[in-house]
Amino acid sequence: MKDIRIAIDGPASSGKSTVAKIIAKDLGYTYLDTGAMYRCATYLALKNDLKEENVAEILAQLDEHPISFGRDGKGNQLVFLGDVDVSLAIRQNDITNNVSWVSALPEIREELVAQQRRIASSGAIIMDGRDIGTVVLPDAELKIFLVASVDERAERRYKENLEKGIPTTLETLKEEIAARDYKDSHRKVSPLKAADDAITFDTTGVSIEGVVNFIKEKANKMIDK
């Protein structure tokens, strides 16, 4: 058996984080929520009224409030900035609607990618995001690119928001997700796209269990080699 690195990419609400967390738990791997890291940078930018031209100040905030991960009593992942739990705060709509411009800043991506690579260097890790297989871990042993229709992804986000008590409407989410897709796939730095050697899997109409089993089957073949 060998430890591998698994990269899962895809657009917003394609199911990346949900399945990555389950697979990490099942395999005993470390799960690194890269999206949460960019949301943390966005949270710091908005909290301090920083704009695109304030890159140095955003980097200073990241240095002053280091990102870390933990777990609650039920095993759910928590996200911290310094010693402050921001797990729920970084999922609010204002963060979601601004994370694209923050994550497109080259200096921010360079800093967070460096952090992600350091964590992944020992293997036995699973990461999800939008450029893991193309930029962050181009030599990952297994690369998966998940896609799903805008309607289905909006439904998923709508249910998540209801459970978290975040007010929103389904139509608004559809518009925001479509806009996010365009921004992410057309940005100059690390645009959203599948790596040449990634396995693309359409999750529309597929259960979480179905997606998990598909990826685990591919992973176990590599782990057992």
PyRosetta script that sets phi, psi and omega in degrees:
from pyrosetta import init, pose_from_sequence

init()
pose = pose_from_sequence("MKDIRIAIDGPASSGKSTVAKIIAKDLGYTYLDTGAMYRCATYLALKNDLKEENVAEILAQLDEHPISFGRDGKGNQLVFLGDVDVSLAIRQNDITNNVSWVSALPEIREELVAQQRRIASSGAIIMDGRDIGTVVLPDAELKIFLVASVDERAERRYKENLEKGIPTTLETLKEEIAARDYKDSHRKVSPLKAADDAITFDTTGVSIEGVVNFIKEKANKMIDK")
pose.set_psi(1, 147.3)
pose.set_omega(1, 177.6)
pose.set_phi(2, -136.9)
pose.set_psi(2, 153.6)
pose.set_omega(2, 177.1)
pose.set_phi(3, -84.2)
pose.set_psi(3, 134.3)
pose.set_omega(3, 179.1)
pose.set_phi(4, -122.7)
pose.set_psi(4, 168.7)
pose.set_omega(4, 174.5)
pose.set_phi(5, -110.6)
pose.set_psi(5, 130.1)
pose.set_omega(5, -177.7)
pose.set_phi(6, -114.2)
pose.set_psi(6, 124.8)
pose.set_omega(6, 178.3)
pose.set_phi(7, -109.6)
pose.set_psi(7, 123.7)
pose.set_omega(7, 177.4)
pose.set_phi(8, -119.6)
pose.set_psi(8, 116.2)
pose.set_omega(8, 180.0)
pose.set_phi(9, -116.3)
pose.set_psi(9, 166.8)
pose.set_omega(9, 177.3)
pose.set_phi(10, 156.7)
pose.set_psi(10, 168.3)
pose.set_omega(10, -179.7)
pose.set_phi(11, -71.9)
pose.set_psi(11, 176.1)
pose.set_omega(11, -179.0)
pose.set_phi(12, -56.3)
pose.set_psi(12, 135.5)
pose.set_omega(12, 175.7)
pose.set_phi(13, 60.4)
pose.set_psi(13, 30.0)
pose.set_omega(13, 175.8)
pose.set_phi(14, -85.7)
pose.set_psi(14, -0.9)
pose.set_omega(14, 176.8)
pose.set_phi(15, 99.9)
pose.set_psi(15, 7.2)
pose.set_omega(15, -175.1)
pose.set_phi(16, -55.5)
pose.set_psi(16, -57.3)
pose.set_omega(16, -174.1)
pose.set_phi(17, -64.2)
pose.set_psi(17, -42.7)
pose.set_omega(17, -178.1)
pose.set_phi(18, -59.1)
pose.set_psi(18, -50.9)
pose.set_omega(18, -177.6)
pose.set_phi(19, -72.9)
pose.set_psi(19, -33.6)
pose.set_omega(19, 179.9)
pose.set_phi(20, -62.8)
pose.set_psi(20, -41.1)
pose.set_omega(20, 179.9)
pose.set_phi(21, -64.7)
pose.set_psi(21, -42.2)
pose.set_omega(21, -179.8)
pose.set_phi(22, -65.5)
pose.set_psi(22, -45.3)
pose.set_omega(22, -178.7)
pose.set_phi(23, -64.1)
pose.set_psi(23, -41.5)
pose.set_omega(23, 178.9)
pose.set_phi(24, -59.8)
pose.set_psi(24, -43.8)
pose.set_omega(24, 179.9)
pose.set_phi(25, -64.7)
pose.set_psi(25, -43.7)
pose.set_omega(25, -178.3)
pose.set_phi(26, -65.9)
pose.set_psi(26, -37.0)
pose.set_omega(26, -177.6)
pose.set_phi(27, -90.0)
pose.set_psi(27, -10.3)
pose.set_omega(27, -175.4)
pose.set_phi(28, 74.7)
pose.set_psi(28, 27.4)
pose.set_omega(28, -179.0)
pose.set_phi(29, -95.3)
pose.set_psi(29, 164.1)
pose.set_omega(29, 174.0)
pose.set_phi(30, -85.4)
pose.set_psi(30, 132.8)
pose.set_omega(30, 176.5)
pose.set_phi(31, -102.9)
pose.set_psi(31, 124.9)
pose.set_omega(31, 177.7)
pose.set_phi(32, -112.2)
pose.set_psi(32, 112.0)
pose.set_omega(32, -177.9)
pose.set_phi(33, -84.1)
pose.set_psi(33, 89.3)
pose.set_omega(33, -177.6)
pose.set_phi(34, -67.0)
pose.set_psi(34, -34.6)
pose.set_omega(34, 178.9)
pose.set_phi(35, -60.6)
pose.set_psi(35, -38.0)
pose.set_omega(35, 178.9)
pose.set_phi(36, -63.8)
pose.set_psi(36, -32.7)
pose.set_omega(36, -179.8)
pose.set_phi(37, -66.7)
pose.set_psi(37, -42.6)
pose.set_omega(37, 177.7)
pose.set_phi(38, -69.7)
pose.set_psi(38, -32.1)
pose.set_omega(38, 175.6)
pose.set_phi(39, -66.6)
pose.set_psi(39, -35.4)
pose.set_omega(39, 176.7)
pose.set_phi(40, -63.7)
pose.set_psi(40, -43.5)
pose.set_omega(40, 177.8)
pose.set_phi(41, -62.4)
pose.set_psi(41, -39.4)
pose.set_omega(41, 178.6)
pose.set_phi(42, -66.4)
pose.set_psi(42, -41.9)
pose.set_omega(42, 178.1)
pose.set_phi(43, -58.2)
pose.set_psi(43, -45.7)
pose.set_omega(43, -179.9)
pose.set_phi(44, -65.6)
pose.set_psi(44, -38.0)
pose.set_omega(44, 179.1)
pose.set_phi(45, -64.0)
pose.set_psi(45, -48.8)
pose.set_omega(45, -178.1)
pose.set_phi(46, -67.5)
pose.set_psi(46, -40.6)
pose.set_omega(46, -178.7)
pose.set_phi(47, -61.7)
pose.set_psi(47, -31.0)
pose.set_omega(47, -176.9)
pose.set_phi(48, -106.6)
pose.set_psi(48, 14.6)
pose.set_omega(48, 178.3)
pose.set_phi(49, 54.3)
pose.set_psi(49, 42.1)
pose.set_omega(49, -179.4)
pose.set_phi(50, -97.3)
pose.set_psi(50, 142.6)
pose.set_omega(50, -178.0)
pose.set_phi(51, -113.6)
pose.set_psi(51, -175.1)
pose.set_omega(51, -178.0)
pose.set_phi(52, -58.6)
pose.set_psi(52, -31.5)
pose.set_omega(52, -178.3)
pose.set_phi(53, -79.5)
pose.set_psi(53, -4.5)
pose.set_omega(53, -178.2)
pose.set_phi(54, -102.7)
pose.set_psi(54, 39.7)
pose.set_omega(54, -176.3)
pose.set_phi(55, -57.5)
pose.set_psi(55, -44.1)
pose.set_omega(55, -177.9)
pose.set_phi(56, -60.0)
pose.set_psi(56, -39.2)
pose.set_omega(56, 180.0)
pose.set_phi(57, -69.0)
pose.set_psi(57, -36.9)
pose.set_omega(57, 178.1)
pose.set_phi(58, -65.4)
pose.set_psi(58, -43.0)
pose.set_omega(58, 177.7)
pose.set_phi(59, -61.8)
pose.set_psi(59, -38.2)
pose.set_omega(59, 178.9)
pose.set_phi(60, -65.1)
pose.set_psi(60, -38.8)
pose.set_omega(60, 177.9)
pose.set_phi(61, -64.6)
pose.set_psi(61, -40.9)
pose.set_omega(61, 178.1)
pose.set_phi(62, -63.7)
pose.set_psi(62, -36.8)
pose.set_omega(62, 178.8)
pose.set_phi(63, -69.8)
pose.set_psi(63, -37.9)
pose.set_omega(63, -178.9)
pose.set_phi(64, -74.7)
pose.set_psi(64, -31.0)
pose.set_omega(64, -178.1)
pose.set_phi(65, -124.0)
pose.set_psi(65, 78.1)
pose.set_omega(65, -175.7)
pose.set_phi(66, -61.5)
pose.set_psi(66, 142.9)
pose.set_omega(66, 179.9)
pose.set_phi(67, -83.0)
pose.set_psi(67, 135.1)
pose.set_omega(67, 174.8)
pose.set_phi(68, -146.7)
pose.set_psi(68, 164.2)
pose.set_omega(68, -178.4)
pose.set_phi(69, -122.7)
pose.set_psi(69, 148.4)
pose.set_omega(69, 177.2)
pose.set_phi(70, -147.8)
pose.set_psi(70, -170.2)
pose.set_omega(70, 179.1)
pose.set_phi(71, -138.0)
pose.set_psi(71, 147.8)
pose.set_omega(71, 175.6)
pose.set_phi(72, -87.1)
pose.set_psi(72, -174.6)
pose.set_omega(72, -176.6)
pose.set_phi(73, -63.8)
pose.set_psi(73, -20.5)
pose.set_omega(73, -179.7)
pose.set_phi(74, -96.4)
pose.set_psi(74, 3.6)
pose.set_omega(74, 179.3)
pose.set_phi(75, 88.0)
pose.set_psi(75, 4.0)
pose.set_omega(75, 178.5)
pose.set_phi(76, -76.2)
pose.set_psi(76, 141.9)
pose.set_omega(76, -177.1)
pose.set_phi(77, -73.2)
pose.set_psi(77, 139.0)
pose.set_omega(77, 176.2)
pose.set_phi(78, -116.7)
pose.set_psi(78, 149.9)
pose.set_omega(78, 179.3)
pose.set_phi(79, -119.6)
pose.set_psi(79, 132.4)
pose.set_omega(79, -177.7)
pose.set_phi(80, -122.7)
pose.set_psi(80, 145.3)
pose.set_omega(80, 167.4)
pose.set_phi(81, -114.6)
pose.set_psi(81, 108.6)
pose.set_omega(81, -170.0)
pose.set_phi(82, 65.9)
pose.set_psi(82, -125.2)
pose.set_omega(82, 177.6)
pose.set_phi(83, -106.8)
pose.set_psi(83, 16.3)
pose.set_omega(83, -178.5)
pose.set_phi(84, -101.5)
pose.set_psi(84, 127.2)
pose.set_omega(84, 178.2)
pose.set_phi(85, -77.2)
pose.set_psi(85, 114.1)
pose.set_omega(85, -178.6)
pose.set_phi(86, -115.1)
pose.set_psi(86, 19.4)
pose.set_omega(86, -175.4)
pose.set_phi(87, -52.6)
pose.set_psi(87, -44.2)
pose.set_omega(87, -179.3)
pose.set_phi(88, -85.5)
pose.set_psi(88, -38.5)
pose.set_omega(88, -177.1)
pose.set_phi(89, -58.8)
pose.set_psi(89, -36.7)
pose.set_omega(89, -176.8)
pose.set_phi(90, -79.6)
pose.set_psi(90, -2.7)
pose.set_omega(90, 178.5)
pose.set_phi(91, -100.9)
pose.set_psi(91, 3.0)
pose.set_omega(91, -179.8)
pose.set_phi(92, -70.5)
pose.set_psi(92, 158.1)
pose.set_omega(92, -174.3)
pose.set_phi(93, -60.4)
pose.set_psi(93, -34.9)
pose.set_omega(93, -178.5)
pose.set_phi(94, -66.7)
pose.set_psi(94, -32.2)
pose.set_omega(94, 176.2)
pose.set_phi(95, -70.5)
pose.set_psi(95, -47.1)
pose.set_omega(95, -179.9)
pose.set_phi(96, -55.9)
pose.set_psi(96, -40.8)
pose.set_omega(96, -175.3)
pose.set_phi(97, -80.8)
pose.set_psi(97, -6.8)
pose.set_omega(97, -179.7)
pose.set_phi(98, -118.1)
pose.set_psi(98, -7.6)
pose.set_omega(98, -173.9)
pose.set_phi(99, -66.1)
pose.set_psi(99, -26.6)
pose.set_omega(99, -179.0)
pose.set_phi(100, -62.3)
pose.set_psi(100, -45.5)
pose.set_omega(100, -177.5)
pose.set_phi(101, -71.3)
pose.set_psi(101, -32.9)
pose.set_omega(101, 178.2)
pose.set_phi(102, -69.2)
pose.set_psi(102, -45.2)
pose.set_omega(102, -177.5)
pose.set_phi(103, -71.1)
pose.set_psi(103, -14.1)
pose.set_omega(103, 178.4)
pose.set_phi(104, -85.3)
pose.set_psi(104, -9.1)
pose.set_omega(104, -179.7)
pose.set_phi(105, -73.9)
pose.set_psi(105, 119.5)
pose.set_omega(105, -174.9)
pose.set_phi(106, -53.9)
pose.set_psi(106, -41.0)
pose.set_omega(106, -176.9)
pose.set_phi(107, -68.1)
pose.set_psi(107, -35.7)
pose.set_omega(107, 178.6)
pose.set_phi(108, -68.4)
pose.set_psi(108, -45.1)
pose.set_omega(108, 179.9)
pose.set_phi(109, -62.3)
pose.set_psi(109, -41.9)
pose.set_omega(109, -178.7)
pose.set_phi(110, -60.2)
pose.set_psi(110, -44.4)
pose.set_omega(110, -178.9)
pose.set_phi(111, -66.1)
pose.set_psi(111, -47.3)
pose.set_omega(111, -176.7)
pose.set_phi(112, -72.3)
pose.set_psi(112, -34.7)
pose.set_omega(112, 176.7)
pose.set_phi(113, -64.2)
pose.set_psi(113, -39.8)
pose.set_omega(113, 178.4)
pose.set_phi(114, -61.1)
pose.set_psi(114, -42.0)
pose.set_omega(114, 177.9)
pose.set_phi(115, -63.7)
pose.set_psi(115, -42.9)
pose.set_omega(115, -178.4)
pose.set_phi(116, -65.2)
pose.set_psi(116, -41.8)
pose.set_omega(116, -179.9)
pose.set_phi(117, -64.9)
pose.set_psi(117, -38.3)
pose.set_omega(117, 178.5)
pose.set_phi(118, -61.8)
pose.set_psi(118, -43.2)
pose.set_omega(118, -178.8)
pose.set_phi(119, -66.6)
pose.set_psi(119, -36.0)
pose.set_omega(119, -175.0)
pose.set_phi(120, -82.9)
pose.set_psi(120, -9.4)
pose.set_omega(120, -171.2)
pose.set_phi(121, -60.9)
pose.set_psi(121, -25.9)
pose.set_omega(121, -178.1)
pose.set_phi(122, -87.2)
pose.set_psi(122, -5.0)
pose.set_omega(122, 179.4)
pose.set_phi(123, 80.1)
pose.set_psi(123, -169.9)
pose.set_omega(123, -177.8)
pose.set_phi(124, 53.3)
pose.set_psi(124, 48.8)
pose.set_omega(124, -176.2)
pose.set_phi(125, -138.8)
pose.set_psi(125, 150.9)
pose.set_omega(125, 175.0)
pose.set_phi(126, -129.5)
pose.set_psi(126, 129.9)
pose.set_omega(126, -179.6)
pose.set_phi(127, -124.3)
pose.set_psi(127, 145.9)
pose.set_omega(127, 172.2)
pose.set_phi(128, -129.3)
pose.set_psi(128, 151.1)
pose.set_omega(128, -179.2)
pose.set_phi(129, 176.4)
pose.set_psi(129, -143.7)
pose.set_omega(129, -179.8)
pose.set_phi(130, -121.3)
pose.set_psi(130, -14.2)
pose.set_omega(130, -179.7)
pose.set_phi(131, -141.3)
pose.set_psi(131, 29.4)
pose.set_omega(131, -177.8)
pose.set_phi(132, -67.0)
pose.set_psi(132, -49.3)
pose.set_omega(132, -177.7)
pose.set_phi(133, -73.4)
pose.set_psi(133, -23.3)
pose.set_omega(133, -177.7)
pose.set_phi(134, -95.4)
pose.set_psi(134, -32.3)
pose.set_omega(134, -172.9)
pose.set_phi(135, -123.8)
pose.set_psi(135, -53.6)
pose.set_omega(135, -172.4)
pose.set_phi(136, -69.7)
pose.set_psi(136, -51.3)
pose.set_omega(136, -179.4)
pose.set_phi(137, -128.1)
pose.set_psi(137, 67.0)
pose.set_omega(137, -178.4)
pose.set_phi(138, -63.6)
pose.set_psi(138, -16.8)
pose.set_omega(138, 179.1)
pose.set_phi(139, -104.2)
pose.set_psi(139, 17.6)
pose.set_omega(139, 177.0)
pose.set_phi(140, -59.5)
pose.set_psi(140, 142.6)
pose.set_omega(140, -177.0)
pose.set_phi(141, -69.9)
pose.set_psi(141, -31.9)
pose.set_omega(141, 180.0)
pose.set_phi(142, -131.4)
pose.set_psi(142, 125.6)
pose.set_omega(142, 179.5)
pose.set_phi(143, -123.6)
pose.set_psi(143, 127.2)
pose.set_omega(143, 179.6)
pose.set_phi(144, -122.3)
pose.set_psi(144, 136.5)
pose.set_omega(144, 175.8)
pose.set_phi(145, -120.4)
pose.set_psi(145, 110.7)
pose.set_omega(145, -177.4)
pose.set_phi(146, -94.3)
pose.set_psi(146, 136.8)
pose.set_omega(146, 175.9)
pose.set_phi(147, -131.7)
pose.set_psi(147, 162.5)
pose.set_omega(147, 175.8)
pose.set_phi(148, -166.2)
pose.set_psi(148, 158.5)
pose.set_omega(148, -178.7)
pose.set_phi(149, -64.3)
pose.set_psi(149, 154.8)
pose.set_omega(149, 178.0)
pose.set_phi(150, -60.2)
pose.set_psi(150, -42.7)
pose.set_omega(150, -179.4)
pose.set_phi(151, -58.7)
pose.set_psi(151, -46.8)
pose.set_omega(151, -178.5)
pose.set_phi(152, -66.7)
pose.set_psi(152, -40.0)
pose.set_omega(152, 180.0)
pose.set_phi(153, -66.7)
pose.set_psi(153, -35.7)
pose.set_omega(153, 177.2)
pose.set_phi(154, -66.1)
pose.set_psi(154, -40.1)
pose.set_omega(154, 177.7)
pose.set_phi(155, -60.7)
pose.set_psi(155, -43.3)
pose.set_omega(155, -179.8)
pose.set_phi(156, -62.4)
pose.set_psi(156, -47.7)
pose.set_omega(156, -178.9)
pose.set_phi(157, -64.9)
pose.set_psi(157, -37.0)
pose.set_omega(157, 179.8)
pose.set_phi(158, -61.2)
pose.set_psi(158, -45.6)
pose.set_omega(158, 179.7)
pose.set_phi(159, -65.5)
pose.set_psi(159, -40.3)
pose.set_omega(159, 178.2)
pose.set_phi(160, -61.5)
pose.set_psi(160, -45.1)
pose.set_omega(160, -178.8)
pose.set_phi(161, -64.1)
pose.set_psi(161, -39.7)
pose.set_omega(161, 178.2)
pose.set_phi(162, -61.0)
pose.set_psi(162, -44.0)
pose.set_omega(162, -179.8)
pose.set_phi(163, -64.4)
pose.set_psi(163, -31.9)
pose.set_omega(163, -178.5)
pose.set_phi(164, -91.6)
pose.set_psi(164, -2.4)
pose.set_omega(164, 179.6)
pose.set_phi(165, 75.6)
pose.set_psi(165, 24.0)
pose.set_omega(165, 178.9)
pose.set_phi(166, -94.1)
pose.set_psi(166, 115.9)
pose.set_omega(166, -177.6)
pose.set_phi(167, -69.0)
pose.set_psi(167, 133.2)
pose.set_omega(167, 179.6)
pose.set_phi(168, -167.9)
pose.set_psi(168, 168.8)
pose.set_omega(168, 174.9)
pose.set_phi(169, -121.3)
pose.set_psi(169, 154.6)
pose.set_omega(169, -176.9)
pose.set_phi(170, -63.8)
pose.set_psi(170, -42.7)
pose.set_omega(170, -179.1)
pose.set_phi(171, -64.0)
pose.set_psi(171, -39.0)
pose.set_omega(171, 178.1)
pose.set_phi(172, -62.7)
pose.set_psi(172, -41.6)
pose.set_omega(172, 179.7)
pose.set_phi(173, -64.0)
pose.set_psi(173, -39.3)
pose.set_omega(173, 178.0)
pose.set_phi(174, -60.2)
pose.set_psi(174, -44.9)
pose.set_omega(174, 180.0)
pose.set_phi(175, -64.9)
pose.set_psi(175, -42.6)
pose.set_omega(175, -178.3)
pose.set_phi(176, -67.0)
pose.set_psi(176, -39.9)
pose.set_omega(176, -179.4)
pose.set_phi(177, -68.0)
pose.set_psi(177, -41.2)
pose.set_omega(177, 178.1)
pose.set_phi(178, -63.5)
pose.set_psi(178, -40.8)
pose.set_omega(178, 178.9)
pose.set_phi(179, -66.4)
pose.set_psi(179, -39.8)
pose.set_omega(179, 179.5)
pose.set_phi(180, -64.8)
pose.set_psi(180, -40.8)
pose.set_omega(180, 177.7)
pose.set_phi(181, -56.9)
pose.set_psi(181, -46.0)
pose.set_omega(181, -177.3)
pose.set_phi(182, -64.4)
pose.set_psi(182, -46.4)
pose.set_omega(182, -179.6)
pose.set_phi(183, -60.4)
pose.set_psi(183, -46.9)
pose.set_omega(183, -175.7)
pose.set_phi(184, -67.1)
pose.set_psi(184, -35.7)
pose.set_omega(184, -176.8)
pose.set_phi(185, -85.0)
pose.set_psi(185, -13.8)
pose.set_omega(185, -178.2)
pose.set_phi(186, -111.8)
pose.set_psi(186, 1.3)
pose.set_omega(186, -179.3)
pose.set_phi(187, -70.0)
pose.set_psi(187, 152.3)
pose.set_omega(187, -176.5)
pose.set_phi(188, -72.5)
pose.set_psi(188, -33.8)
pose.set_omega(188, -177.3)
pose.set_phi(189, -99.5)
pose.set_psi(189, 121.7)
pose.set_omega(189, 176.8)
pose.set_phi(190, 47.2)
pose.set_psi(190, 61.1)
pose.set_omega(190, 179.3)
pose.set_phi(191, -64.4)
pose.set_psi(191, 153.5)
pose.set_omega(191, 178.6)
pose.set_phi(192, -67.5)
pose.set_psi(192, 118.0)
pose.set_omega(192, 175.6)
pose.set_phi(193, -164.1)
pose.set_psi(193, 156.9)
pose.set_omega(193, 179.5)
pose.set_phi(194, -77.9)
pose.set_psi(194, 140.9)
pose.set_omega(194, 174.1)
pose.set_phi(195, -66.3)
pose.set_psi(195, 153.8)
pose.set_omega(195, -178.1)
pose.set_phi(196, -58.1)
pose.set_psi(196, -32.4)
pose.set_omega(196, -177.5)
pose.set_phi(197, -103.7)
pose.set_psi(197, 17.5)
pose.set_omega(197, 179.1)
pose.set_phi(198, -83.7)
pose.set_psi(198, 153.3)
pose.set_omega(198, 174.2)
pose.set_phi(199, -96.4)
pose.set_psi(199, 115.8)
pose.set_omega(199, 179.7)
pose.set_phi(200, -87.7)
pose.set_psi(200, 131.6)
pose.set_omega(200, -177.3)
pose.set_phi(201, -134.1)
pose.set_psi(201, 119.9)
pose.set_omega(201, 179.5)
pose.set_phi(202, -84.3)
pose.set_psi(202, 116.8)
pose.set_omega(202, -176.6)
pose.set_phi(203, -93.0)
pose.set_psi(203, 5.2)
pose.set_omega(203, 178.9)
pose.set_phi(204, -60.4)
pose.set_psi(204, 121.7)
pose.set_omega(204, 179.2)
pose.set_phi(205, 78.0)
pose.set_psi(205, 3.2)
pose.set_omega(205, -179.3)
pose.set_phi(206, -102.3)
pose.set_psi(206, 135.2)
pose.set_omega(206, 179.9)
pose.set_phi(207, -70.1)
pose.set_psi(207, 160.6)
pose.set_omega(207, 176.3)
pose.set_phi(208, -57.5)
pose.set_psi(208, -43.1)
pose.set_omega(208, 179.4)
pose.set_phi(209, -59.8)
pose.set_psi(209, -38.9)
pose.set_omega(209, 179.5)
pose.set_phi(210, -64.7)
pose.set_psi(210, -41.1)
pose.set_omega(210, 179.1)
pose.set_phi(211, -68.2)
pose.set_psi(211, -43.8)
pose.set_omega(211, 179.3)
pose.set_phi(212, -59.2)
pose.set_psi(212, -47.2)
pose.set_omega(212, -178.3)
pose.set_phi(213, -63.5)
pose.set_psi(213, -37.7)
pose.set_omega(213, 179.0)
pose.set_phi(214, -61.0)
pose.set_psi(214, -48.1)
pose.set_omega(214, -177.2)
pose.set_phi(215, -71.0)
pose.set_psi(215, -41.5)
pose.set_omega(215, -179.9)
pose.set_phi(216, -62.3)
pose.set_psi(216, -36.4)
pose.set_omega(216, 178.0)
pose.set_phi(217, -61.5)
pose.set_psi(217, -43.3)
pose.set_omega(217, 178.7)
pose.set_phi(218, -66.4)
pose.set_psi(218, -41.1)
pose.set_omega(218, -177.9)
pose.set_phi(219, -67.0)
pose.set_psi(219, -44.8)
pose.set_omega(219, -176.8)
pose.set_phi(220, -63.0)
pose.set_psi(220, -32.6)
pose.set_omega(220, 177.1)
pose.set_phi(221, -62.4)
pose.set_psi(221, -37.4)
pose.set_omega(221, 179.9)
pose.set_phi(222, -77.3)
pose.set_psi(222, -39.6)
pose.set_omega(222, -178.2)
pose.set_phi(223, -64.9)
pose.set_psi(223, -37.3)
pose.set_omega(223, -176.1)
pose.set_phi(224, -83.9)
pose.set_psi(224, -3.5)
pose.set_omega(224, -179.0)
pose.set_phi(225, -64.7)
pose.dump_pdb("model.pdb")
